[in-house]
């Protein structure tokens, strides 16, 4: 997936990977983990610019009227199903 294709908060299946960094998309939260190293070279500059573009997209996806914080339990969508072993 390219930086242009990553749409923060749009679905819960998209994962954006760049080097050792991964961003997992979710309807209420985007999770970033991993490692991305920067040196004083052109590939590091490209990586920094790509990361900045993704972070700008995440910031743009947060409404100005959004609450100060969102509790974790609000983000979890739980669906109760019948026990197949009962």
PyMOL commands that set and color helices and strands:
alter all, ss='L'
color gray80, all
select helices_A, chain A and resi 3-5+42-60+72-75
alter helices_A, ss='H'
color red, helices_A
select strands_A, chain A and resi 15-18+20-24+31-35
alter strands_A, ss='S'
color yellow, strands_A
deselect
rebuild
show_as cartoon
